[in-house]
Amino acid sequence: MAGPYILTKSDLLINIGQDCPRAAQLLTEYGLHCLTCFLREYETLEIGAKVHGMSDDEMDNMIREINKQLEKEWKETKK
């Protein structure tokens, strides 16, 4: 991988779980256990966040924080 995984609100939940288990783990820390939901094959992160009552700002902040963490961890593995 050329760089860290970058999470977006348009990512399908199933792809997040398959492509970046660490992102999936971080999402559960925010209370989104959507990656085990039977609808994960069809729903995006945005839909999952909204179903769980997140506002657009809360979702954007969550994605930004997770991407910062993924980048930090990726950089640490490159040292």
MIROPA-318002 format. One record per residue (C-alpha): x, y, z. Coordinates in nm, 2 decimals. Layout:
REM residues N
c1: X; c2: Y; c3: Z
...
END
This chain:
REM residues 79
c1: 0.00; c2: 0.00; c3: 0.00
c1: 0.14; c2: 0.34; c3: -0.10
c1: -0.01; c2: 0.52; c3: 0.20
c1: -0.25; c2: 0.47; c3: 0.49
c1: -0.61; c2: 0.36; c3: 0.43
c1: -0.84; c2: 0.66; c3: 0.39
c1: -1.19; c2: 0.62; c3: 0.53
c1: -1.47; c2: 0.80; c3: 0.35
c1: -1.84; c2: 0.83; c3: 0.43
c1: -1.92; c2: 0.67; c3: 0.09
c1: -1.73; c2: 0.35; c3: 0.17
c1: -1.95; c2: 0.04; c3: 0.20
c1: -1.93; c2: -0.11; c3: 0.55
c1: -1.84; c2: -0.45; c3: 0.42
c1: -1.54; c2: -0.30; c3: 0.23
c1: -1.41; c2: -0.12; c3: 0.54
c1: -1.41; c2: -0.45; c3: 0.73
c1: -1.23; c2: -0.63; c3: 0.45
c1: -0.99; c2: -0.36; c3: 0.35
c1: -0.89; c2: -0.22; c3: 0.68
c1: -0.98; c2: -0.42; c3: 1.00
c1: -0.81; c2: -0.14; c3: 1.20
c1: -1.06; c2: 0.12; c3: 1.07
c1: -1.34; c2: -0.12; c3: 1.16
c1: -1.20; c2: -0.15; c3: 1.51
c1: -1.18; c2: 0.22; c3: 1.55
c1: -1.54; c2: 0.26; c3: 1.43
c1: -1.66; c2: 0.03; c3: 1.70
c1: -1.49; c2: 0.25; c3: 1.96
c1: -1.73; c2: 0.52; c3: 1.83
c1: -2.02; c2: 0.29; c3: 1.90
c1: -2.07; c2: 0.19; c3: 1.53
c1: -2.09; c2: -0.19; c3: 1.53
c1: -2.23; c2: -0.18; c3: 1.18
c1: -1.96; c2: -0.40; c3: 1.04
c1: -2.13; c2: -0.70; c3: 1.18
c1: -2.48; c2: -0.59; c3: 1.07
c1: -2.65; c2: -0.80; c3: 0.80
c1: -2.69; c2: -0.48; c3: 0.59
c1: -2.32; c2: -0.41; c3: 0.58
c1: -2.30; c2: -0.53; c3: 0.22
c1: -2.54; c2: -0.25; c3: 0.11
c1: -2.49; c2: 0.04; c3: 0.35
c1: -2.23; c2: 0.30; c3: 0.35
c1: -2.06; c2: 0.44; c3: 0.65
c1: -2.27; c2: 0.76; c3: 0.61
c1: -2.59; c2: 0.56; c3: 0.63
c1: -2.47; c2: 0.36; c3: 0.93
c1: -2.37; c2: 0.67; c3: 1.12
c1: -2.70; c2: 0.84; c3: 1.05
c1: -2.90; c2: 0.53; c3: 1.16
c1: -2.71; c2: 0.55; c3: 1.49
c1: -2.81; c2: 0.92; c3: 1.53
c1: -2.48; c2: 1.09; c3: 1.43
c1: -2.51; c2: 1.44; c3: 1.28
c1: -2.31; c2: 1.53; c3: 0.97
c1: -2.06; c2: 1.72; c3: 1.18
c1: -2.02; c2: 1.42; c3: 1.43
c1: -1.96; c2: 1.19; c3: 1.14
c1: -1.71; c2: 1.41; c3: 0.97
c1: -1.52; c2: 1.46; c3: 1.29
c1: -1.52; c2: 1.08; c3: 1.35
c1: -1.39; c2: 1.01; c3: 1.00
c1: -1.12; c2: 1.28; c3: 1.04
c1: -1.00; c2: 1.14; c3: 1.37
c1: -1.00; c2: 0.79; c3: 1.25
c1: -0.80; c2: 0.89; c3: 0.94
c1: -0.55; c2: 1.08; c3: 1.16
c1: -0.51; c2: 0.76; c3: 1.37
c1: -0.47; c2: 0.54; c3: 1.07
c1: -0.20; c2: 0.78; c3: 0.92
c1: -0.02; c2: 0.79; c3: 1.25
c1: -0.01; c2: 0.41; c3: 1.28
c1: 0.09; c2: 0.37; c3: 0.91
c1: 0.38; c2: 0.62; c3: 0.96
c1: 0.50; c2: 0.43; c3: 1.27
c1: 0.52; c2: 0.11; c3: 1.07
c1: 0.74; c2: 0.28; c3: 0.81
c1: 1.01; c2: 0.38; c3: 1.07
END
